[in-house]
């Protein structure tokens, strides 16, 4: 059988893997972004104990390989009576892991944020949550778009590790095809192309957001 014909015959496997990867990436990215925002809000409270816990958590995530976290979610938690299916365990791992990185990106941008913006908001009677929602969050988000774009690409690539815990995403689909038809080169070339498509859409979206942020007057973007 022609190798490309075999690939075409297995297209449903790739399509299912593509949408599974897309689902994992989109949901985990949104949740990770929100987690990073929540962590930043807590960090803005200046409570020493909670801030030390947050910094310790981020430090642990930065030194912990993602694959180990995925293993712990899927194989480790059942020892404590907590069981998740493979997709849910993968989502939780991506959410927690990249939420820590989003927070660290936001924290770095918050440090270099001009103090005058906060002082002006306070002078106009803004409360803490209003300052955070209307001043701090838009600034740190828009000014860190290149870093956020890189982190999203890393999140996309980390979905490939989830094939180890039996999640049927793109890499698992390619591995299944190459094991069935013994065509590893073309099977994984298709997988690369599918990841690339998602990456191109992501890069285009980030560029559009950067143009929008410049029009809104954000600097360092």
Residue frames as a rotation matrix with the C-alpha (Angstrom) as fourth column:
UNK 1
0.575 0.818 0.000 0.00
0.818 -0.575 0.000 0.00
0.000 0.000 -1.000 0.00
UNK 2
-0.041 -0.527 0.849 1.21
0.412 -0.783 -0.466 3.51
0.910 0.331 0.249 -0.83
UNK 3
-0.620 -0.297 -0.726 2.35
0.773 -0.070 -0.631 5.22
0.137 -0.952 0.273 2.37
UNK 4
-0.954 0.299 -0.006 0.40
-0.296 -0.946 -0.130 8.43
-0.045 -0.122 0.992 1.74
UNK 5
-0.243 0.895 -0.373 -2.65
-0.372 0.269 0.888 6.37
0.896 0.355 0.268 0.92
UNK 6
-0.192 0.098 -0.976 -2.27
0.746 0.661 -0.080 4.69
0.637 -0.744 -0.200 4.30
UNK 7
-0.929 -0.165 -0.331 -2.06
0.340 -0.731 -0.592 8.09
-0.144 -0.662 0.735 5.94
UNK 8
-0.698 0.716 -0.010 -5.24
-0.614 -0.591 0.523 9.18
0.369 0.371 0.852 4.12
UNK 9
-0.096 0.669 -0.737 -6.99
0.080 0.743 0.664 6.00
0.992 0.005 -0.125 5.17
UNK 10
-0.230 -0.064 -0.971 -6.13
0.937 0.254 -0.239 6.80
0.262 -0.965 0.001 8.80
UNK 11
-0.597 -0.066 0.799 -7.32
0.150 -0.988 0.030 10.40
0.788 0.138 0.600 8.53
UNK 12
0.499 0.857 0.124 -10.08
-0.015 -0.134 0.991 9.89
0.866 -0.497 -0.054 11.11
UNK 13
0.436 -0.442 -0.784 -7.43
0.887 0.357 0.292 9.02
0.151 -0.823 0.548 13.70
UNK 14
-0.656 -0.739 0.156 -5.59
0.722 -0.674 -0.156 12.26
0.220 0.010 0.975 12.95
UNK 15
-0.284 0.634 0.719 -8.77
-0.018 -0.754 0.657 14.32
0.959 0.174 0.225 12.92
UNK 16
0.740 0.559 -0.375 -9.83
0.312 0.209 0.927 12.98
0.596 -0.803 -0.020 16.31
UNK 17
0.109 -0.802 -0.587 -6.32
0.994 0.069 0.089 13.56
-0.031 -0.593 0.804 17.65
UNK 18
-0.656 -0.330 0.679 -6.28
0.472 -0.881 0.028 17.10
0.589 0.339 0.734 16.27
UNK 19
0.135 0.805 0.578 -9.55
-0.163 -0.557 0.814 18.05
0.977 -0.205 0.056 17.95
UNK 20
0.733 0.037 -0.679 -8.48
0.608 0.413 0.678 16.38
0.305 -0.910 0.281 21.19
UNK 21
-0.344 -0.923 -0.173 -5.25
0.936 -0.322 -0.141 18.41
0.074 -0.210 0.975 21.15
UNK 22
-0.544 0.209 0.813 -7.18
0.150 -0.929 0.339 21.57
0.826 0.306 0.474 20.33
UNK 23
0.580 0.814 -0.034 -9.60
0.100 -0.029 0.995 20.91
0.808 -0.580 -0.098 23.18
UNK 24
0.467 -0.487 -0.738 -6.82
0.883 0.299 0.361 20.26
0.044 -0.821 0.570 25.68
UNK 25
-0.566 -0.789 0.239 -4.87
0.791 -0.601 -0.113 23.32
0.233 0.125 0.964 24.55
UNK 26
-0.328 0.497 0.804 -7.74
0.038 -0.843 0.536 25.82
0.944 0.207 0.258 24.50
UNK 27
0.714 0.684 -0.151 -9.35
0.150 0.061 0.987 24.77
0.684 -0.727 -0.059 27.78
UNK 28
0.400 -0.625 -0.670 -6.07
0.916 0.246 0.317 24.45
-0.033 -0.741 0.671 29.69
UNK 29
-0.589 -0.638 0.496 -4.80
0.675 -0.726 -0.132 27.79
0.444 0.257 0.858 28.33
UNK 30
0.034 0.698 0.715 -7.95
-0.098 -0.710 0.698 29.63
0.995 -0.094 0.044 29.42
UNK 31
0.869 0.311 -0.385 -7.89
0.300 0.288 0.910 28.00
0.394 -0.906 0.157 32.86
UNK 32
0.062 -0.934 -0.351 -4.15
0.997 0.075 -0.023 28.64
0.048 -0.349 0.936 33.25
UNK 33
-0.514 -0.180 0.839 -4.61
0.338 -0.941 0.006 32.30
0.788 0.286 0.545 32.32
UNK 34
0.456 0.778 0.431 -7.40
-0.192 -0.387 0.902 32.68
0.869 -0.494 -0.027 34.89
UNK 35
0.740 -0.253 -0.623 -5.32
0.654 0.485 0.580 30.90
0.156 -0.837 0.525 37.53
UNK 36
-0.364 -0.920 0.146 -2.43
0.877 -0.391 -0.280 33.26
0.314 0.026 0.949 36.83
UNK 37
-0.248 0.372 0.895 -4.81
-0.040 -0.927 0.374 36.23
0.968 0.057 0.244 37.25
UNK 38
0.809 0.577 -0.115 -6.13
0.044 0.135 0.990 34.88
0.586 -0.806 0.083 40.56
UNK 39
0.359 -0.768 -0.530 -2.60
0.931 0.331 0.152 34.30
0.059 -0.548 0.834 41.83
UNK 40
-0.553 -0.571 0.607 -1.62
0.566 -0.792 -0.228 37.84
0.611 0.217 0.761 40.84
UNK 41
0.228 0.723 0.652 -4.66
-0.187 -0.625 0.758 39.27
0.955 -0.295 -0.007 42.66
UNK 42
0.881 0.035 -0.473 -3.69
0.418 0.412 0.809 37.35
0.223 -0.910 0.348 45.79
UNK 43
-0.045 -0.995 -0.088 -0.10
0.986 -0.030 -0.163 38.52
0.159 -0.094 0.983 45.38
UNK 44
-0.298 0.008 0.955 -1.30
0.224 -0.972 0.078 42.12
0.928 0.237 0.288 45.18
UNK 45
0.739 0.673 -0.046 -2.76
0.162 -0.111 0.981 41.73
0.654 -0.732 -0.191 48.67
UNK 46
-0.020 -0.880 0.474 0.78
-0.517 -0.397 -0.759 41.89
0.856 -0.260 -0.447 50.10
UNK 47
0.814 0.260 0.519 0.05
-0.580 0.419 0.699 39.11
-0.036 -0.870 0.491 52.61
UNK 48
-0.068 -0.998 -0.011 3.44
-0.995 0.067 0.076 37.72
-0.075 0.017 -0.997 53.45
UNK 49
-0.305 -0.044 0.951 2.37
-0.335 0.940 -0.064 34.13
-0.892 -0.338 -0.302 54.15
UNK 50
0.651 0.640 0.407 0.28
0.167 0.402 -0.900 33.73
-0.740 0.654 0.155 50.97
UNK 51
0.769 -0.412 -0.489 2.96
-0.640 -0.473 -0.606 35.39
0.018 0.779 -0.627 48.86
UNK 52
-0.301 -0.896 0.327 5.65
-0.884 0.391 0.257 33.06
-0.358 -0.211 -0.909 50.18
UNK 53
-0.035 0.380 0.924 3.38
0.024 0.925 -0.380 30.11
-0.999 0.008 -0.042 49.37
UNK 54
0.903 0.416 -0.109 2.81
-0.063 -0.124 -0.990 31.40
-0.425 0.901 -0.086 45.84
UNK 55
0.383 -0.842 -0.379 6.50
-0.921 -0.318 -0.224 31.97
0.068 0.436 -0.898 45.18
UNK 56
-0.429 -0.516 0.742 7.29
-0.612 0.770 0.181 28.52
-0.665 -0.376 -0.645 46.55
UNK 57
0.370 0.668 0.645 4.63
0.133 0.649 -0.749 26.96
-0.920 0.363 0.151 44.33
UNK 58
0.916 -0.062 -0.397 5.98
-0.391 -0.364 -0.846 28.71
-0.092 0.929 -0.357 41.23
UNK 59
-0.024 -0.999 0.032 9.53
-0.990 0.028 0.136 27.68
-0.136 -0.028 -0.990 42.09
UNK 60
-0.277 -0.015 0.961 8.42
-0.243 0.968 -0.054 24.06
-0.930 -0.249 -0.272 42.40
UNK 61
0.717 0.627 0.305 6.55
0.159 0.278 -0.947 24.12
-0.679 0.727 0.100 39.08
UNK 62
0.718 -0.487 -0.498 9.52
-0.696 -0.518 -0.497 25.69
-0.016 0.704 -0.710 37.30
UNK 63
-0.369 -0.920 0.132 11.82
-0.921 0.381 0.083 22.87
-0.127 -0.091 -0.988 38.40
UNK 64
-0.180 0.398 0.900 9.30
-0.183 0.885 -0.428 20.04
-0.966 -0.242 -0.086 37.98
UNK 65
-0.982 -0.125 -0.144 9.23
-0.166 0.191 0.968 18.34
-0.093 0.974 -0.208 34.56
UNK 66
-0.286 0.950 -0.126 5.71
-0.958 -0.286 0.016 18.47
-0.021 0.126 0.992 33.16
UNK 67
-0.127 0.226 -0.966 5.70
-0.423 0.868 0.259 14.75
0.897 0.442 -0.014 32.40
UNK 68
-0.864 -0.223 -0.452 6.21
0.290 0.513 -0.808 13.92
0.412 -0.829 -0.379 36.08
UNK 69
-0.768 0.638 0.049 3.25
-0.496 -0.546 -0.675 16.13
-0.404 -0.543 0.736 37.03
UNK 70
-0.060 0.752 -0.656 1.09
-0.927 0.202 0.316 14.36
0.370 0.628 0.685 34.44
UNK 71
-0.426 -0.177 -0.887 2.18
0.018 0.979 -0.204 10.99
0.905 -0.103 -0.414 35.86
UNK 72
-0.995 0.010 -0.098 1.32
0.098 -0.029 -0.995 12.13
-0.013 -1.000 0.028 39.38
UNK 73
-0.485 0.869 -0.093 -2.14
-0.839 -0.493 -0.233 13.30
-0.248 -0.035 0.968 38.32
UNK 74
0.180 0.606 -0.775 -2.99
-0.837 0.508 0.203 10.09
0.517 0.612 0.599 36.52
UNK 75
0.128 -0.226 -0.966 -1.08
0.113 0.971 -0.213 7.38
0.985 -0.082 0.150 38.40
UNK 76
-0.806 -0.585 -0.085 -0.27
0.165 -0.084 -0.983 9.00
0.568 -0.806 0.164 41.76
UNK 77
-0.594 0.610 0.524 -3.57
-0.771 -0.618 -0.156 10.45
0.229 -0.497 0.837 42.95
UNK 78
0.278 0.748 -0.602 -5.44
-0.439 0.657 0.613 7.10
0.854 0.094 0.511 42.81
UNK 79
-0.436 -0.496 -0.751 -3.33
0.457 0.597 -0.659 6.01
0.775 -0.630 -0.034 45.80
UNK 80
-0.987 0.144 -0.068 -5.24
-0.023 -0.548 -0.836 8.66
-0.158 -0.824 0.545 47.78
UNK 81
-0.368 0.906 0.209 -8.59
0.678 0.416 -0.606 7.59
-0.636 -0.081 -0.768 46.37
UNK 82
0.213 0.379 -0.900 -8.71
-0.324 -0.842 -0.431 10.38
-0.922 0.384 -0.056 43.78
UNK 83
-0.390 -0.308 0.868 -9.19
0.597 0.633 0.493 9.10
-0.701 0.710 -0.063 40.24
UNK 84
0.151 0.380 -0.912 -9.46
-0.541 -0.741 -0.398 11.00
-0.828 0.554 0.094 36.97
UNK 85
0.791 0.050 0.610 -9.77
0.468 0.595 -0.654 9.80
-0.395 0.802 0.447 33.42
UNK 86
-0.078 -0.960 0.269 -6.76
0.950 0.010 0.311 10.46
-0.301 0.280 0.912 31.21
UNK 87
-0.068 0.096 0.993 -8.14
0.657 -0.745 0.117 13.62
0.751 0.661 -0.013 29.58
UNK 88
0.867 0.444 0.225 -9.17
0.114 -0.617 0.779 15.19
0.485 -0.650 -0.586 32.90
UNK 89
0.626 -0.719 -0.302 -5.82
0.570 0.156 0.807 14.35
-0.533 -0.677 0.507 34.49
UNK 90
-0.234 -0.727 0.646 -4.05
0.971 -0.213 0.112 15.89
0.056 0.653 0.755 31.50
UNK 91
0.298 0.442 0.846 -6.15
0.399 -0.863 0.310 19.04
0.867 0.245 -0.433 31.71
UNK 92
0.983 0.081 -0.167 -5.44
0.184 -0.295 0.938 19.41
0.027 -0.952 -0.305 35.42
UNK 93
0.247 -0.967 -0.062 -1.71
0.815 0.172 0.553 18.98
-0.524 -0.188 0.831 34.87
UNK 94
-0.289 -0.321 0.902 -1.64
0.841 -0.535 0.079 21.56
0.457 0.782 0.424 32.08
UNK 95
0.602 0.634 0.485 -3.79
0.295 -0.741 0.603 23.97
0.742 -0.220 -0.633 34.09
UNK 96
0.914 -0.253 -0.318 -1.69
0.290 -0.144 0.946 23.87
-0.285 -0.957 -0.058 37.25
UNK 97
0.085 -0.980 0.182 1.67
0.889 0.157 0.431 23.80
-0.451 0.125 0.884 35.49
UNK 98
-0.417 -0.263 0.870 1.08
0.778 -0.598 0.192 26.65
0.470 0.757 0.454 33.07
UNK 99
0.729 0.662 0.173 -0.99
0.422 -0.634 0.648 28.65
0.538 -0.400 -0.742 35.53
UNK 100
0.575 -0.616 -0.539 2.18
0.581 -0.157 0.799 29.00
-0.577 -0.772 0.267 37.59
UNK 101
-0.455 -0.788 0.415 4.09
0.850 -0.246 0.465 30.25
-0.264 0.565 0.782 34.56
UNK 102
0.091 0.573 0.814 1.35
0.652 -0.652 0.386 32.72
0.752 0.496 -0.433 33.64
UNK 103
0.910 0.243 -0.336 1.50
0.414 -0.483 0.771 34.11
0.025 -0.841 -0.540 37.16
UNK 104
0.133 -0.949 -0.285 5.27
0.696 -0.116 0.708 34.49
-0.705 -0.293 0.646 36.96
UNK 105
-0.457 -0.226 0.860 4.96
0.842 -0.423 0.336 36.36
0.288 0.878 0.383 33.66
UNK 106
0.490 0.737 0.466 2.31
0.471 -0.674 0.569 38.66
0.733 -0.060 -0.677 35.12
UNK 107
0.777 -0.228 -0.587 4.37
0.540 -0.239 0.807 39.22
-0.324 -0.944 -0.062 38.27
UNK 108
-0.289 -0.949 0.129 7.38
0.862 -0.199 0.466 40.26
-0.416 0.246 0.875 36.21
UNK 109
-0.364 0.226 0.904 5.33
0.636 -0.649 0.418 42.78
0.681 0.726 0.093 34.24
UNK 110
0.740 0.664 -0.106 3.71
0.500 -0.437 0.747 44.07
0.450 -0.606 -0.656 37.43
UNK 111
0.297 -0.717 -0.630 7.13
0.816 -0.151 0.557 44.84
-0.495 -0.680 0.541 38.90
UNK 112
-0.743 -0.651 0.155 8.04
0.619 -0.582 0.527 47.16
-0.253 0.488 0.836 35.99
UNK 113
0.119 0.871 0.476 4.57
0.896 -0.301 0.326 48.72
0.427 0.388 -0.816 35.77
UNK 114
-0.601 -0.351 0.718 4.69
0.134 -0.930 -0.342 52.53
0.788 -0.110 0.606 36.27
UNK 115
-0.694 0.294 -0.657 3.55
0.713 0.153 -0.685 53.40
-0.100 -0.944 -0.316 39.79
UNK 116
-0.912 0.313 -0.265 1.80
-0.302 -0.950 -0.080 56.49
-0.276 0.007 0.961 38.55
UNK 117
-0.552 0.742 -0.380 -0.97
-0.272 0.270 0.923 54.42
0.788 0.613 0.053 36.98
UNK 118
-0.250 0.424 -0.870 -1.88
0.787 0.613 0.073 52.90
0.564 -0.667 -0.487 40.34
UNK 119
-0.751 -0.104 -0.652 -1.56
0.545 -0.655 -0.523 56.21
-0.372 -0.748 0.549 42.19
UNK 120
-0.884 0.452 -0.116 -3.85
-0.443 -0.733 0.517 57.93
0.149 0.508 0.848 39.68
UNK 121
-0.312 0.795 -0.521 -6.47
0.092 0.571 0.816 55.20
0.946 0.207 -0.251 40.02
UNK 122
-0.330 0.129 -0.935 -6.37
0.926 0.238 -0.294 55.37
0.185 -0.963 -0.198 43.82
UNK 123
-0.926 -0.072 -0.371 -6.64
0.168 -0.958 -0.233 59.16
-0.339 -0.278 0.899 43.67
UNK 124
-0.665 0.725 -0.179 -9.81
-0.562 -0.328 0.760 58.77
0.492 0.606 0.625 41.63
UNK 125
-0.135 0.641 0.755 -11.33
-0.958 0.109 -0.264 56.56
-0.252 -0.760 0.600 44.32
UNK 126
0.196 0.159 -0.968 -10.79
-0.579 0.815 0.017 53.14
0.791 0.557 0.252 42.75
UNK 127
0.661 0.036 0.749 -11.01
-0.671 0.476 0.569 50.24
-0.336 -0.879 0.339 45.17
UNK 128
-0.249 -0.887 0.388 -8.49
-0.574 0.458 0.679 47.42
-0.780 -0.053 -0.623 45.22
UNK 129
-0.134 0.231 0.964 -10.44
0.510 0.850 -0.133 45.08
-0.850 0.473 -0.232 42.97
UNK 130
0.884 0.466 -0.036 -11.24
0.237 -0.512 -0.826 47.94
-0.403 0.722 -0.563 40.57
UNK 131
0.369 -0.848 -0.380 -7.59
-0.802 -0.497 0.332 48.89
-0.470 0.182 -0.864 40.33
UNK 132
-0.429 -0.560 0.709 -6.72
-0.193 0.823 0.534 45.28
-0.882 0.092 -0.461 39.60
UNK 133
0.130 0.591 0.796 -9.43
0.663 0.545 -0.513 44.67
-0.737 0.595 -0.321 36.98
UNK 134
0.905 0.406 0.127 -9.26
0.371 -0.606 -0.704 48.01
-0.209 0.684 -0.699 35.15
UNK 135
0.714 -0.687 -0.139 -5.61
-0.697 -0.715 -0.050 49.01
-0.065 0.133 -0.989 35.51
UNK 136
-0.089 -0.863 0.497 -3.24
-0.737 0.393 0.549 46.22
-0.670 -0.318 -0.671 36.53
UNK 137
0.080 0.155 0.985 -4.68
0.214 0.962 -0.169 43.26
-0.974 0.224 0.044 34.64
UNK 138
0.952 0.252 0.175 -5.02
0.218 -0.152 -0.964 44.98
-0.217 0.956 -0.200 31.24
UNK 139
0.599 -0.782 -0.173 -1.52
-0.799 -0.596 -0.074 46.41
-0.045 0.183 -0.982 31.54
UNK 140
-0.196 -0.756 0.624 0.27
-0.648 0.578 0.497 43.20
-0.736 -0.307 -0.603 32.52
UNK 141
0.339 0.388 0.857 -1.65
0.336 0.801 -0.496 41.20
-0.879 0.456 0.141 29.93
UNK 142
0.990 0.116 0.084 -1.05
0.121 -0.361 -0.925 43.52
-0.077 0.925 -0.371 26.98
UNK 143
0.540 -0.841 -0.042 2.54
-0.842 -0.540 -0.022 44.33
-0.004 0.048 -0.999 27.87
UNK 144
-0.280 -0.652 0.705 3.46
-0.611 0.687 0.393 40.64
-0.740 -0.321 -0.591 28.18
UNK 145
0.695 0.690 -0.204 1.89
-0.580 0.369 -0.726 39.40
-0.426 0.623 0.656 24.93
UNK 146
0.217 -0.651 -0.728 5.17
-0.769 0.346 -0.538 38.13
0.602 0.676 -0.425 23.41
UNK 147
-0.771 -0.511 0.381 5.91
-0.632 0.540 -0.556 36.16
0.078 -0.669 -0.739 26.59
UNK 148
-0.071 0.839 0.539 2.35
-0.576 0.407 -0.709 34.88
-0.814 -0.361 0.455 26.77
UNK 149
0.640 0.273 -0.719 2.56
-0.768 0.274 -0.579 33.78
0.039 0.922 0.385 23.14
UNK 150
-0.328 -0.844 -0.424 5.71
-0.700 0.519 -0.491 31.79
0.634 0.136 -0.761 23.87
UNK 151
-0.742 0.071 0.667 4.09
-0.558 0.486 -0.672 30.21
-0.372 -0.871 -0.321 26.91
UNK 152
0.360 0.932 0.029 1.06
-0.690 0.287 -0.664 29.21
-0.628 0.219 0.747 24.88
UNK 153
0.354 -0.333 -0.874 3.32
-0.767 0.430 -0.475 27.52
0.534 0.839 -0.103 22.33
UNK 154
-0.751 -0.652 0.105 4.97
-0.569 0.558 -0.603 25.60
0.335 -0.513 -0.790 25.17
UNK 155
-0.321 0.736 0.595 1.53
-0.614 0.316 -0.723 24.62
-0.721 -0.598 0.351 26.47
UNK 156
0.595 0.522 -0.611 0.61
-0.799 0.304 -0.518 23.34
-0.085 0.797 0.599 23.01
UNK 157
-0.069 -0.723 -0.688 3.77
-0.641 0.560 -0.524 21.24
0.764 0.405 -0.502 22.84
UNK 158
-0.770 -0.229 0.595 3.21
-0.632 0.396 -0.666 19.88
-0.083 -0.889 -0.449 26.35
UNK 159
0.327 0.934 0.142 -0.05
-0.867 0.357 -0.347 18.31
-0.375 -0.010 0.927 25.20
UNK 160
0.279 -0.285 -0.917 2.12
-0.659 0.637 -0.399 15.79
0.698 0.716 -0.010 23.31
UNK 161
-0.759 -0.616 0.211 3.39
-0.556 0.446 -0.701 14.37
0.338 -0.649 -0.681 26.61
UNK 162
-0.196 0.776 0.600 -0.14
-0.873 0.140 -0.467 13.31
-0.447 -0.615 0.650 27.49
UNK 163
0.358 0.257 -0.897 0.05
-0.712 0.697 -0.085 10.41
0.603 0.670 0.433 25.06
UNK 164
-0.687 -0.690 -0.226 2.10
-0.333 0.576 -0.747 8.73
0.646 -0.438 -0.625 27.80
UNK 165
-0.829 0.456 0.324 -1.01
-0.241 0.231 -0.943 8.63
-0.504 -0.860 -0.081 30.01
UNK 166
-0.649 0.480 0.591 -3.14
0.672 0.725 0.149 7.30
-0.357 0.494 -0.793 27.10
UNK 167
0.133 0.661 -0.739 -4.67
-0.068 -0.738 -0.672 10.62
-0.989 0.139 -0.053 25.97
UNK 168
0.046 -0.045 0.998 -5.47
0.866 0.500 -0.017 10.20
-0.498 0.865 0.062 22.27
UNK 169
0.544 0.059 -0.837 -4.10
-0.155 -0.974 -0.169 13.50
-0.825 0.221 -0.521 20.95
UNK 170
0.768 -0.176 -0.616 -2.02
-0.640 -0.181 -0.746 14.20
0.020 0.968 -0.252 17.82
UNK 171
-0.274 -0.962 -0.010 1.16
-0.957 0.274 -0.100 12.47
0.099 -0.018 -0.995 18.93
UNK 172
-0.370 0.228 0.901 -0.78
-0.341 0.869 -0.360 9.40
-0.864 -0.440 -0.243 20.04
UNK 173
0.738 0.672 -0.058 -2.56
-0.252 0.195 -0.948 9.37
-0.625 0.715 0.313 16.67
UNK 174
0.450 -0.657 -0.605 0.75
-0.853 -0.116 -0.508 9.51
0.264 0.745 -0.613 14.78
UNK 175
-0.542 -0.679 0.495 2.21
-0.807 0.584 -0.082 6.79
-0.233 -0.445 -0.865 16.96
UNK 176
0.079 0.680 0.729 -0.82
-0.227 0.724 -0.651 4.59
-0.971 -0.115 0.212 16.33
UNK 177
0.878 0.262 -0.401 -0.54
-0.416 0.003 -0.909 5.05
-0.237 0.965 0.112 12.54
UNK 178
0.108 -0.920 -0.378 3.19
-0.934 0.036 -0.356 4.39
0.341 0.391 -0.855 12.42
UNK 179
-0.534 -0.275 0.799 2.81
-0.642 0.747 -0.172 1.28
-0.550 -0.605 -0.576 14.58
UNK 180
0.381 0.785 0.489 0.06
-0.156 0.576 -0.803 -0.06
-0.911 0.229 0.342 12.33
UNK 181
0.995 0.090 0.046 1.60
0.038 0.086 -0.996 0.67
-0.094 0.992 0.082 8.92
UNK 182
0.339 -0.940 -0.018 5.30
0.712 0.244 0.659 0.99
-0.615 -0.237 0.752 9.88
UNK 183
0.162 -0.250 0.954 5.68
0.767 -0.576 -0.282 4.43
0.620 0.778 0.099 8.32
UNK 184
0.170 -0.086 -0.982 7.16
0.913 -0.361 0.190 6.54
-0.371 -0.929 0.017 11.14
UNK 185
-0.814 -0.576 -0.072 8.53
0.509 -0.768 0.388 9.35
-0.279 0.279 0.919 8.96
UNK 186
-0.702 0.586 0.404 5.32
0.101 -0.480 0.871 10.27
0.705 0.652 0.278 7.17
UNK 187
0.186 0.798 -0.574 3.14
0.787 0.229 0.573 9.55
0.588 -0.558 -0.585 10.20
UNK 188
0.090 -0.218 -0.972 5.03
0.866 -0.465 0.185 12.05
-0.493 -0.858 0.147 12.32
UNK 189
-0.918 -0.327 0.227 5.40
0.398 -0.753 0.524 14.55
0.000 0.571 0.821 9.47
UNK 190
-0.181 0.937 0.299 1.61
0.409 -0.205 0.889 14.81
0.894 0.284 -0.346 9.46
UNK 191
0.431 0.294 -0.853 1.65
0.899 -0.057 0.435 15.34
0.079 -0.954 -0.289 13.22
UNK 192
-0.539 -0.708 -0.456 4.22
0.700 -0.678 0.226 18.13
-0.469 -0.197 0.861 12.82
UNK 193
-0.800 0.278 0.532 2.04
0.301 -0.581 0.756 19.78
0.520 0.765 0.381 10.18
UNK 194
0.235 0.960 -0.154 -1.01
0.612 -0.023 0.790 19.69
0.755 -0.280 -0.593 12.48
UNK 195
0.221 -0.246 -0.944 0.92
0.897 -0.328 0.296 21.24
-0.383 -0.912 0.148 15.38
UNK 196
-0.797 -0.601 0.058 2.27
0.561 -0.701 0.441 23.85
-0.224 0.384 0.896 12.99
UNK 197
-0.339 0.764 0.549 -1.24
0.482 -0.361 0.799 24.82
0.808 0.536 -0.245 11.85
UNK 198
0.622 0.569 -0.537 -2.29
0.737 -0.194 0.648 25.49
0.264 -0.799 -0.541 15.44
UNK 199
-0.068 -0.760 -0.647 0.95
0.821 -0.411 0.396 27.37
-0.567 -0.504 0.652 16.08
UNK 200
-0.799 -0.216 0.562 0.47
0.554 -0.629 0.545 29.61
0.236 0.747 0.622 13.04
UNK 201
0.174 0.939 0.296 -3.06
0.500 -0.344 0.795 30.52
0.848 0.010 -0.530 14.11
UNK 202
0.586 -0.018 -0.810 -1.75
0.799 -0.154 0.581 31.28
-0.135 -0.988 -0.076 17.59
UNK 203
-0.483 -0.851 -0.207 1.08
0.761 -0.525 0.382 33.48
-0.434 0.027 0.901 16.29
UNK 204
-0.573 0.357 0.737 -1.35
0.479 -0.584 0.655 35.38
0.665 0.729 0.164 14.04
UNK 205
0.517 0.838 -0.175 -3.72
0.602 -0.211 0.770 35.96
0.608 -0.504 -0.614 16.96
UNK 206
0.275 -0.504 -0.818 -0.91
0.841 -0.286 0.459 37.27
-0.465 -0.815 0.346 19.19
UNK 207
-0.756 -0.578 0.306 0.26
0.652 -0.625 0.430 39.66
-0.058 0.525 0.849 16.44
UNK 208
-0.163 0.789 0.593 -3.26
0.443 -0.478 0.758 41.04
0.882 0.386 -0.272 16.07
UNK 209
0.693 0.408 -0.594 -3.53
0.693 -0.150 0.705 41.53
0.199 -0.901 -0.387 19.81
UNK 210
-0.203 -0.849 -0.488 -0.19
0.853 -0.398 0.336 43.35
-0.480 -0.348 0.805 19.86
UNK 211
-0.728 0.017 0.686 -1.43
0.482 -0.698 0.529 45.76
0.488 0.716 0.500 17.17
UNK 212
0.348 0.932 0.104 -4.59
0.459 -0.266 0.848 46.32
0.817 -0.247 -0.520 19.20
UNK 213
0.493 -0.199 -0.847 -2.56
0.852 -0.088 0.516 46.96
-0.178 -0.976 0.127 22.37
UNK 214
-0.649 -0.759 0.043 -0.43
0.744 -0.623 0.243 49.58
-0.158 0.190 0.969 20.61
UNK 215
-0.416 0.587 0.694 -3.55
0.320 -0.620 0.717 51.40
0.851 0.520 0.070 19.46
UNK 216
0.659 0.689 -0.301 -4.75
0.482 -0.081 0.872 51.38
0.577 -0.720 -0.385 23.06
UNK 217
0.585 -0.455 0.672 -1.55
-0.492 -0.857 -0.153 53.10
0.645 -0.241 -0.725 24.17
UNK 218
0.934 -0.318 0.164 0.24
0.047 0.563 0.825 50.26
-0.355 -0.763 0.540 25.98
UNK 219
0.458 -0.858 -0.231 4.01
-0.864 -0.369 -0.342 50.50
0.208 0.356 -0.911 25.97
UNK 220
-0.428 -0.755 0.497 6.77
-0.799 0.573 0.181 47.86
-0.422 -0.320 -0.848 26.09
UNK 221
0.403 0.650 0.644 4.72
-0.165 0.744 -0.647 45.71
-0.900 0.155 0.408 23.69
